[in-house]
Amino acid sequence: MREDCLGHEVDEAKEQDRGIRLCIGNDEFSRAQNLALLLTSAIQYCWRSDQRTQSVWVEVRADTERVLACLQNDGFIQSRKVKISHEHYVIMEFARDSEVVVRSA
């Protein structure tokens, strides 16, 4: 997380925290069920690959309102908004002590 260009914007990120850049090219895959399954798998991987990881951070384009709403519904907390070049991003955090939410189909 700390090595990423947007990771430098997150002072509260710790050395062992992980980051995910969320790029979804097809609208069908940005539906709530698909996002919940994708994020649950990614978060579980981060927890299991390094027990020191306390937070998983996601950076997503600020204009993807449906994706941002799904992330908030799944327990992510918005940390900040960042502008890099001509793109606006939202950086969100999911802490280890949060509940993982998986919606039913």
A tleap script that builds the chain and sets N, CA, C and O, in Angstrom:
source leaprc.protein.ff14SB
mol = sequence {
  NMET ARG GLU ASP CYS LEU GLY HIE GLU VAL
  ASP GLU ALA LYS GLU GLN ASP ARG GLY ILE
  ARG LEU CYS ILE GLY ASN ASP GLU PHE SER
  ARG ALA GLN ASN LEU ALA LEU LEU LEU THR
  SER ALA ILE GLN TYR CYS TRP ARG SER ASP
  GLN ARG THR GLN SER VAL TRP VAL GLU VAL
  ARG ALA ASP THR GLU ARG VAL LEU ALA CYS
  LEU GLN ASN ASP GLY PHE ILE GLN SER ARG
  LYS VAL LYS ILE SER HIE GLU HIE TYR VAL
  ILE MET GLU PHE ALA ARG ASP SER GLU VAL
  VAL VAL ARG SER CALA
}
set mol.1.N position { 0.826 -1.191 0.000 }
set mol.1.CA position { 0.000 0.000 0.000 }
set mol.1.C position { 0.867 1.250 0.000 }
set mol.1.O position { 0.597 2.184 -0.756 }
set mol.2.N position { 1.889 1.286 0.822 }
set mol.2.CA position { 2.710 2.494 0.971 }
set mol.2.C position { 3.552 2.780 -0.272 }
set mol.2.O position { 3.969 3.920 -0.477 }
set mol.3.N position { 3.811 1.765 -1.111 }
set mol.3.CA position { 4.642 1.959 -2.291 }
set mol.3.C position { 3.866 2.553 -3.458 }
set mol.3.O position { 4.473 3.081 -4.390 }
set mol.4.N position { 2.552 2.479 -3.429 }
set mol.4.CA position { 1.708 2.940 -4.524 }
set mol.4.C position { 1.668 4.466 -4.560 }
set mol.4.O position { 1.823 5.123 -3.531 }
set mol.5.N position { 1.458 5.028 -5.760 }
set mol.5.CA position { 1.422 6.499 -5.873 }
set mol.5.C position { 0.289 7.096 -5.041 }
set mol.5.O position { 0.460 8.170 -4.464 }
set mol.6.N position { -0.855 6.434 -4.965 }
set mol.6.CA position { -1.938 6.932 -4.119 }
set mol.6.C position { -1.736 6.547 -2.660 }
set mol.6.O position { -2.294 7.184 -1.766 }
set mol.7.N position { -0.956 5.525 -2.418 }
set mol.7.CA position { -0.684 5.108 -1.050 }
set mol.7.C position { 0.029 6.173 -0.237 }
set mol.7.O position { -0.107 6.226 0.985 }
set mol.8.N position { 0.789 7.022 -0.917 }
set mol.8.CA position { 1.478 8.111 -0.221 }
set mol.8.C position { 0.499 9.140 0.331 }
set mol.8.O position { 0.854 9.940 1.197 }
set mol.9.N position { -0.729 9.119 -0.170 }
set mol.9.CA position { -1.751 10.056 0.298 }
set mol.9.C position { -2.415 9.600 1.598 }
set mol.9.O position { -3.158 10.362 2.215 }
set mol.10.N position { -2.151 8.367 2.014 }
set mol.10.CA position { -2.818 7.791 3.187 }
set mol.10.C position { -1.803 7.678 4.321 }
set mol.10.O position { -1.095 6.678 4.437 }
set mol.11.N position { -1.745 8.702 5.142 }
set mol.11.CA position { -0.773 8.727 6.240 }
set mol.11.C position { -1.034 7.638 7.270 }
set mol.11.O position { -0.101 7.127 7.888 }
set mol.12.N position { -2.302 7.284 7.455 }
set mol.12.CA position { -2.644 6.318 8.500 }
set mol.12.C position { -2.423 4.861 8.092 }
set mol.12.O position { -2.601 3.961 8.913 }
set mol.13.N position { -2.037 4.616 6.842 }
set mol.13.CA position { -1.750 3.240 6.403 }
set mol.13.C position { -0.454 2.762 7.049 }
set mol.13.O position { 0.536 3.493 7.108 }
set mol.14.N position { -0.481 1.532 7.527 }
set mol.14.CA position { 0.691 0.954 8.178 }
set mol.14.C position { 1.497 0.140 7.165 }
set mol.14.O position { 1.011 -0.162 6.075 }
set mol.15.N position { 2.719 -0.209 7.528 }
set mol.15.CA position { 3.623 -0.923 6.615 }
set mol.15.C position { 3.022 -2.216 6.061 }
set mol.15.O position { 3.230 -2.531 4.890 }
set mol.16.N position { 2.290 -2.960 6.869 }
set mol.16.CA position { 1.775 -4.255 6.444 }
set mol.16.C position { 0.393 -4.175 5.809 }
set mol.16.O position { -0.132 -5.198 5.370 }
set mol.17.N position { -0.206 -3.005 5.746 }
set mol.17.CA position { -1.531 -2.888 5.139 }
set mol.17.C position { -1.449 -3.152 3.641 }
set mol.17.O position { -0.420 -2.914 3.009 }
set mol.18.N position { -2.540 -3.644 3.090 }
set mol.18.CA position { -2.613 -3.977 1.666 }
set mol.18.C position { -3.528 -3.013 0.949 }
set mol.18.O position { -4.441 -2.443 1.548 }
set mol.19.N position { -3.281 -2.831 -0.340 }
set mol.19.CA position { -4.113 -1.959 -1.154 }
set mol.19.C position { -4.613 -2.666 -2.399 }
set mol.19.O position { -3.932 -3.523 -2.960 }
set mol.20.N position { -5.812 -2.296 -2.822 }
set mol.20.CA position { -6.429 -2.859 -4.025 }
set mol.20.C position { -6.856 -1.692 -4.900 }
set mol.20.O position { -7.541 -0.779 -4.438 }
set mol.21.N position { -6.455 -1.723 -6.156 }
set mol.21.CA position { -6.956 -0.726 -7.105 }
set mol.21.C position { -8.109 -1.387 -7.837 }
set mol.21.O position { -7.929 -2.402 -8.511 }
set mol.22.N position { -9.278 -0.817 -7.704 }
set mol.22.CA position { -10.495 -1.421 -8.234 }
set mol.22.C position { -10.833 -0.809 -9.590 }
set mol.22.O position { -11.277 0.337 -9.668 }
set mol.23.N position { -10.620 -1.576 -10.653 }
set mol.23.CA position { -10.931 -1.143 -12.021 }
set mol.23.C position { -11.937 -2.127 -12.601 }
set mol.23.O position { -11.634 -3.308 -12.765 }
set mol.24.N position { -13.116 -1.645 -12.906 }
set mol.24.CA position { -14.164 -2.504 -13.452 }
set mol.24.C position { -14.561 -1.939 -14.802 }
set mol.24.O position { -15.119 -0.844 -14.881 }
set mol.25.N position { -14.278 -2.679 -15.866 }
set mol.25.CA position { -14.534 -2.185 -17.206 }
set mol.25.C position { -15.923 -2.471 -17.721 }
set mol.25.O position { -16.394 -1.783 -18.628 }
set mol.26.N position { -16.590 -3.461 -17.173 }
set mol.26.CA position { -17.903 -3.864 -17.653 }
set mol.26.C position { -18.929 -3.599 -16.552 }
set mol.26.O position { -18.770 -4.068 -15.424 }
set mol.27.N position { -19.987 -2.842 -16.885 }
set mol.27.CA position { -21.003 -2.492 -15.882 }
set mol.27.C position { -21.641 -3.706 -15.219 }
set mol.27.O position { -22.041 -3.641 -14.057 }
set mol.28.N position { -21.737 -4.810 -15.949 }
set mol.28.CA position { -22.367 -6.000 -15.379 }
set mol.28.C position { -21.608 -6.497 -14.145 }
set mol.28.O position { -22.211 -7.039 -13.218 }
set mol.29.N position { -20.295 -6.312 -14.137 }
set mol.29.CA position { -19.488 -6.800 -13.023 }
set mol.29.C position { -19.434 -5.821 -11.856 }
set mol.29.O position { -18.841 -6.127 -10.822 }
set mol.30.N position { -20.047 -4.645 -12.008 }
set mol.30.CA position { -20.063 -3.692 -10.899 }
set mol.30.C position { -21.337 -3.809 -10.068 }
set mol.30.O position { -21.604 -2.958 -9.220 }
set mol.31.N position { -22.112 -4.842 -10.304 }
set mol.31.CA position { -23.321 -5.061 -9.497 }
set mol.31.C position { -22.934 -5.491 -8.086 }
set mol.31.O position { -21.860 -6.047 -7.858 }
set mol.32.N position { -23.823 -5.223 -7.161 }
set mol.32.CA position { -23.530 -5.434 -5.740 }
set mol.32.C position { -23.085 -6.859 -5.429 }
set mol.32.O position { -22.120 -7.047 -4.689 }
set mol.33.N position { -23.760 -7.857 -5.971 }
set mol.33.CA position { -23.411 -9.249 -5.667 }
set mol.33.C position { -22.003 -9.582 -6.157 }
set mol.33.O position { -21.221 -10.200 -5.434 }
set mol.34.N position { -21.682 -9.172 -7.378 }
set mol.34.CA position { -20.351 -9.446 -7.918 }
set mol.34.C position { -19.268 -8.739 -7.116 }
set mol.34.O position { -18.225 -9.324 -6.823 }
set mol.35.N position { -19.513 -7.484 -6.762 }
set mol.35.CA position { -18.528 -6.742 -5.973 }
set mol.35.C position { -18.332 -7.362 -4.596 }
set mol.35.O position { -17.202 -7.478 -4.123 }
set mol.36.N position { -19.413 -7.756 -3.958 }
set mol.36.CA position { -19.309 -8.352 -2.621 }
set mol.36.C position { -18.476 -9.627 -2.663 }
set mol.36.O position { -17.635 -9.845 -1.790 }
set mol.37.N position { -18.698 -10.463 -3.658 }
set mol.37.CA position { -17.927 -11.708 -3.765 }
set mol.37.C position { -16.461 -11.427 -4.066 }
set mol.37.O position { -15.575 -12.037 -3.469 }
set mol.38.N position { -16.206 -10.511 -4.983 }
set mol.38.CA position { -14.834 -10.147 -5.329 }
set mol.38.C position { -14.096 -9.599 -4.110 }
set mol.38.O position { -12.976 -10.016 -3.813 }
set mol.39.N position { -14.728 -8.668 -3.412 }
set mol.39.CA position { -14.070 -8.035 -2.271 }
set mol.39.C position { -13.879 -8.992 -1.105 }
set mol.39.O position { -12.850 -8.951 -0.431 }
set mol.40.N position { -14.857 -9.848 -0.864 }
set mol.40.CA position { -14.713 -10.831 0.208 }
set mol.40.C position { -13.505 -11.720 -0.048 }
set mol.40.O position { -12.718 -11.980 0.862 }
set mol.41.N position { -13.356 -12.185 -1.280 }
set mol.41.CA position { -12.214 -13.037 -1.631 }
set mol.41.C position { -10.898 -12.282 -1.486 }
set mol.41.O position { -9.939 -12.808 -0.922 }
set mol.42.N position { -10.850 -11.058 -1.990 }
set mol.42.CA position { -9.615 -10.270 -1.920 }
set mol.42.C position { -9.232 -9.962 -0.475 }
set mol.42.O position { -8.061 -10.051 -0.107 }
set mol.43.N position { -10.214 -9.603 0.336 }
set mol.43.CA position { -9.939 -9.282 1.739 }
set mol.43.C position { -9.453 -10.519 2.487 }
set mol.43.O position { -8.490 -10.443 3.249 }
set mol.44.N position { -10.108 -11.652 2.275 }
set mol.44.CA position { -9.680 -12.884 2.938 }
set mol.44.C position { -8.256 -13.255 2.535 }
set mol.44.O position { -7.471 -13.711 3.366 }
set mol.45.N position { -7.923 -13.058 1.259 }
set mol.45.CA position { -6.552 -13.323 0.807 }
set mol.45.C position { -5.562 -12.428 1.559 }
set mol.45.O position { -4.524 -12.898 2.025 }
set mol.46.N position { -5.884 -11.155 1.674 }
set mol.46.CA position { -4.990 -10.219 2.370 }
set mol.46.C position { -4.791 -10.613 3.827 }
set mol.46.O position { -3.668 -10.566 4.329 }
set mol.47.N position { -5.866 -11.003 4.517 }
set mol.47.CA position { -5.756 -11.397 5.927 }
set mol.47.C position { -4.885 -12.643 6.066 }
set mol.47.O position { -4.039 -12.717 6.957 }
set mol.48.N position { -5.092 -13.610 5.192 }
set mol.48.CA position { -4.395 -14.893 5.340 }
set mol.48.C position { -2.948 -14.850 4.865 }
set mol.48.O position { -2.113 -15.602 5.367 }
set mol.49.N position { -2.642 -13.989 3.914 }
set mol.49.CA position { -1.279 -13.957 3.381 }
set mol.49.C position { -0.298 -13.272 4.331 }
set mol.49.O position { 0.900 -13.554 4.289 }
set mol.50.N position { -0.787 -12.383 5.179 }
set mol.50.CA position { 0.084 -11.721 6.154 }
set mol.50.C position { -0.753 -11.352 7.375 }
set mol.50.O position { -1.585 -10.446 7.315 }
set mol.51.N position { -0.530 -12.047 8.465 }
set mol.51.CA position { -1.310 -11.837 9.688 }
set mol.51.C position { -1.120 -10.445 10.281 }
set mol.51.O position { -1.927 -10.009 11.102 }
set mol.52.N position { -0.061 -9.740 9.876 }
set mol.52.CA position { 0.184 -8.389 10.398 }
set mol.52.C position { -0.705 -7.342 9.741 }
set mol.52.O position { -0.812 -6.222 10.242 }
set mol.53.N position { -1.342 -7.688 8.631 }
set mol.53.CA position { -2.198 -6.737 7.920 }
set mol.53.C position { -3.382 -6.356 8.799 }
set mol.53.O position { -4.137 -7.223 9.239 }
set mol.54.N position { -3.543 -5.072 9.053 }
set mol.54.CA position { -4.646 -4.583 9.878 }
set mol.54.C position { -5.753 -3.929 9.070 }
set mol.54.O position { -6.892 -3.847 9.529 }
set mol.55.N position { -5.425 -3.458 7.856 }
set mol.55.CA position { -6.426 -2.807 7.007 }
set mol.55.C position { -6.170 -3.129 5.543 }
set mol.55.O position { -5.031 -3.310 5.113 }
set mol.56.N position { -7.256 -3.194 4.798 }
set mol.56.CA position { -7.187 -3.303 3.344 }
set mol.56.C position { -7.756 -1.998 2.803 }
set mol.56.O position { -8.843 -1.572 3.193 }
set mol.57.N position { -7.017 -1.376 1.909 }
set mol.57.CA position { -7.402 -0.090 1.333 }
set mol.57.C position { -7.799 -0.299 -0.114 }
set mol.57.O position { -7.194 -1.101 -0.826 }
set mol.58.N position { -8.818 0.426 -0.545 }
set mol.58.CA position { -9.291 0.351 -1.930 }
set mol.58.C position { -9.262 1.755 -2.506 }
set mol.58.O position { -9.695 2.715 -1.869 }
set mol.59.N position { -8.747 1.858 -3.715 }
set mol.59.CA position { -8.837 3.128 -4.426 }
set mol.59.C position { -9.709 2.909 -5.653 }
set mol.59.O position { -9.500 1.971 -6.421 }
set mol.60.N position { -10.676 3.779 -5.821 }
set mol.60.CA position { -11.651 3.637 -6.900 }
set mol.60.C position { -11.945 5.028 -7.453 }
set mol.60.O position { -11.896 6.017 -6.722 }
set mol.61.N position { -12.246 5.097 -8.725 }
set mol.61.CA position { -12.570 6.392 -9.331 }
set mol.61.C position { -13.777 7.013 -8.640 }
set mol.61.O position { -14.731 6.316 -8.295 }
set mol.62.N position { -13.729 8.307 -8.444 }
set mol.62.CA position { -14.772 9.009 -7.696 }
set mol.62.C position { -16.092 9.090 -8.442 }
set mol.62.O position { -17.125 9.343 -7.823 }
set mol.63.N position { -16.090 8.884 -9.751 }
set mol.63.CA position { -17.329 9.006 -10.525 }
set mol.63.C position { -18.107 7.697 -10.637 }
set mol.63.O position { -19.108 7.640 -11.351 }
set mol.64.N position { -17.672 6.661 -9.957 }
set mol.64.CA position { -18.378 5.374 -9.985 }
set mol.64.C position { -19.262 5.265 -8.748 }
set mol.64.O position { -18.937 4.556 -7.797 }
set mol.65.N position { -20.376 5.973 -8.778 }
set mol.65.CA position { -21.242 6.085 -7.600 }
set mol.65.C position { -21.790 4.743 -7.133 }
set mol.65.O position { -21.877 4.495 -5.930 }
set mol.66.N position { -22.158 3.878 -8.069 }
set mol.66.CA position { -22.712 2.577 -7.682 }
set mol.66.C position { -21.658 1.738 -6.959 }
set mol.66.O position { -21.965 1.074 -5.969 }
set mol.67.N position { -20.428 1.765 -7.447 }
set mol.67.CA position { -19.351 1.010 -6.806 }
set mol.67.C position { -19.071 1.578 -5.416 }
set mol.67.O position { -18.899 0.821 -4.460 }
set mol.68.N position { -19.025 2.886 -5.300 }
set mol.68.CA position { -18.790 3.513 -3.993 }
set mol.68.C position { -19.887 3.155 -2.997 }
set mol.68.O position { -19.603 2.894 -1.828 }
set mol.69.N position { -21.132 3.141 -3.450 }
set mol.69.CA position { -22.247 2.767 -2.571 }
set mol.69.C position { -22.113 1.318 -2.112 }
set mol.69.O position { -22.354 1.012 -0.944 }
set mol.70.N position { -21.731 0.432 -3.019 }
set mol.70.CA position { -21.540 -0.983 -2.650 }
set mol.70.C position { -20.422 -1.131 -1.625 }
set mol.70.O position { -20.552 -1.892 -0.666 }
set mol.71.N position { -19.323 -0.405 -1.824 }
set mol.71.CA position { -18.211 -0.485 -0.879 }
set mol.71.C position { -18.642 -0.028 0.514 }
set mol.71.O position { -18.298 -0.660 1.513 }
set mol.72.N position { -19.385 1.058 0.576 }
set mol.72.CA position { -19.857 1.543 1.877 }
set mol.72.C position { -20.823 0.554 2.515 }
set mol.72.O position { -20.779 0.340 3.726 }
set mol.73.N position { -21.688 -0.046 1.718 }
set mol.73.CA position { -22.619 -1.050 2.248 }
set mol.73.C position { -21.893 -2.284 2.750 }
set mol.73.O position { -22.387 -2.973 3.642 }
set mol.74.N position { -20.723 -2.572 2.185 }
set mol.74.CA position { -19.959 -3.756 2.571 }
set mol.74.C position { -18.979 -3.491 3.708 }
set mol.74.O position { -18.203 -4.376 4.070 }
set mol.75.N position { -19.002 -2.285 4.275 }
set mol.75.CA position { -18.192 -2.013 5.451 }
set mol.75.C position { -16.968 -1.148 5.231 }
set mol.75.O position { -16.239 -0.876 6.186 }
set mol.76.N position { -16.713 -0.704 4.007 }
set mol.76.CA position { -15.582 0.183 3.761 }
set mol.76.C position { -15.918 1.587 4.249 }
set mol.76.O position { -17.060 2.034 4.148 }
set mol.77.N position { -14.920 2.270 4.774 }
set mol.77.CA position { -15.084 3.631 5.269 }
set mol.77.C position { -14.230 4.553 4.408 }
set mol.77.O position { -13.046 4.299 4.188 }
set mol.78.N position { -14.846 5.623 3.926 }
set mol.78.CA position { -14.118 6.562 3.078 }
set mol.78.C position { -13.065 7.291 3.894 }
set mol.78.O position { -13.364 7.868 4.940 }
set mol.79.N position { -11.841 7.261 3.412 }
set mol.79.CA position { -10.741 7.936 4.089 }
set mol.79.C position { -10.534 9.337 3.531 }
set mol.79.O position { -10.444 10.309 4.280 }
set mol.80.N position { -10.460 9.430 2.202 }
set mol.80.CA position { -10.241 10.738 1.586 }
set mol.80.C position { -10.474 10.681 0.089 }
set mol.80.O position { -10.570 9.608 -0.506 }
set mol.81.N position { -10.562 11.870 -0.507 }
set mol.81.CA position { -10.626 12.005 -1.957 }
set mol.81.C position { -9.299 12.583 -2.418 }
set mol.81.O position { -8.728 13.458 -1.768 }
set mol.82.N position { -8.812 12.078 -3.560 }
set mol.82.CA position { -7.508 12.478 -4.069 }
set mol.82.C position { -7.630 12.785 -5.552 }
set mol.82.O position { -8.356 12.102 -6.275 }
set mol.83.N position { -6.924 13.806 -6.002 }
set mol.83.CA position { -6.863 14.112 -7.428 }
set mol.83.C position { -5.431 13.890 -7.893 }
set mol.83.O position { -4.501 14.532 -7.404 }
set mol.84.N position { -5.266 12.980 -8.838 }
set mol.84.CA position { -3.971 12.716 -9.449 }
set mol.84.C position { -4.124 12.989 -10.936 }
set mol.84.O position { -4.943 12.361 -11.606 }
set mol.85.N position { -3.350 13.910 -11.445 }
set mol.85.CA position { -3.434 14.312 -12.847 }
set mol.85.C position { -4.851 14.800 -13.126 }
set mol.85.O position { -5.287 15.784 -12.529 }
set mol.86.N position { -5.564 14.144 -14.005 }
set mol.86.CA position { -6.935 14.553 -14.332 }
set mol.86.C position { -7.986 13.635 -13.715 }
set mol.86.O position { -9.179 13.834 -13.941 }
set mol.87.N position { -7.571 12.643 -12.946 }
set mol.87.CA position { -8.492 11.672 -12.352 }
set mol.87.C position { -8.743 11.980 -10.875 }
set mol.87.O position { -7.839 12.399 -10.151 }
set mol.88.N position { -9.977 11.766 -10.448 }
set mol.88.CA position { -10.347 11.886 -9.034 }
set mol.88.C position { -10.581 10.482 -8.481 }
set mol.88.O position { -11.273 9.675 -9.102 }
set mol.89.N position { -10.013 10.195 -7.331 }
set mol.89.CA position { -10.139 8.894 -6.691 }
set mol.89.C position { -10.692 9.055 -5.283 }
set mol.89.O position { -10.537 10.098 -4.647 }
set mol.90.N position { -11.336 8.002 -4.818 }
set mol.90.CA position { -11.750 7.909 -3.423 }
set mol.90.C position { -10.964 6.754 -2.821 }
set mol.90.O position { -10.908 5.668 -3.398 }
set mol.91.N position { -10.365 6.985 -1.676 }
set mol.91.CA position { -9.615 5.947 -0.975 }
set mol.91.C position { -10.447 5.521 0.226 }
set mol.91.O position { -10.857 6.348 1.041 }
set mol.92.N position { -10.691 4.206 0.320 }
set mol.92.CA position { -11.542 3.670 1.380 }
set mol.92.C position { -10.792 2.576 2.132 }
set mol.92.O position { -9.924 1.904 1.575 }
set mol.93.N position { -11.140 2.411 3.405 }
set mol.93.CA position { -10.461 1.449 4.272 }
set mol.93.C position { -11.436 0.403 4.797 }
set mol.93.O position { -12.586 0.703 5.118 }
set mol.94.N position { -10.943 -0.840 4.876 }
set mol.94.CA position { -11.673 -1.920 5.531 }
set mol.94.C position { -10.737 -2.478 6.597 }
set mol.94.O position { -9.716 -3.083 6.270 }
set mol.95.N position { -11.075 -2.281 7.864 }
set mol.95.CA position { -10.220 -2.714 8.968 }
set mol.95.C position { -10.475 -4.179 9.303 }
set mol.95.O position { -11.568 -4.702 9.081 }
set mol.96.N position { -9.456 -4.825 9.839 }
set mol.96.CA position { -9.555 -6.245 10.185 }
set mol.96.C position { -10.718 -6.520 11.128 }
set mol.96.O position { -11.338 -7.579 11.032 }
set mol.97.N position { -11.028 -5.612 12.024 }
set mol.97.CA position { -12.105 -5.847 12.988 }
set mol.97.C position { -13.492 -5.496 12.441 }
set mol.97.O position { -14.468 -5.527 13.191 }
set mol.98.N position { -13.597 -5.163 11.151 }
set mol.98.CA position { -14.901 -4.922 10.517 }
set mol.98.C position { -15.548 -6.245 10.146 }
set mol.98.O position { -14.885 -7.280 10.083 }
set mol.99.N position { -16.846 -6.199 9.902 }
set mol.99.CA position { -17.551 -7.398 9.465 }
set mol.99.C position { -17.550 -7.476 7.950 }
set mol.99.O position { -17.801 -6.478 7.274 }
set mol.100.N position { -17.268 -8.660 7.411 }
set mol.100.CA position { -17.339 -8.866 5.969 }
set mol.100.C position { -18.782 -9.157 5.613 }
set mol.100.O position { -19.409 -10.034 6.207 }
set mol.101.N position { -19.307 -8.429 4.653 }
set mol.101.CA position { -20.695 -8.587 4.233 }
set mol.101.C position { -20.717 -9.247 2.867 }
set mol.101.O position { -20.071 -8.767 1.936 }
set mol.102.N position { -21.453 -10.342 2.737 }
set mol.102.CA position { -21.672 -10.966 1.434 }
set mol.102.C position { -23.163 -11.036 1.228 }
set mol.102.O position { -23.884 -11.652 2.012 }
set mol.103.N position { -23.621 -10.404 0.172 }
set mol.103.CA position { -25.055 -10.406 -0.114 }
set mol.103.C position { -25.453 -11.724 -0.763 }
set mol.103.O position { -24.665 -12.341 -1.479 }
set mol.104.N position { -26.671 -12.140 -0.506 }
set mol.104.CA position { -27.173 -13.348 -1.166 }
set mol.104.C position { -27.637 -12.996 -2.565 }
set mol.104.O position { -27.985 -11.849 -2.848 }
set mol.105.N position { -27.639 -13.986 -3.430 }
set mol.105.CA position { -28.017 -13.754 -4.837 }
set mol.105.C position { -29.482 -13.448 -4.970 }
set mol.105.O position { -29.968 -13.227 -6.080 }
savepdb mol mol.pdb
quit
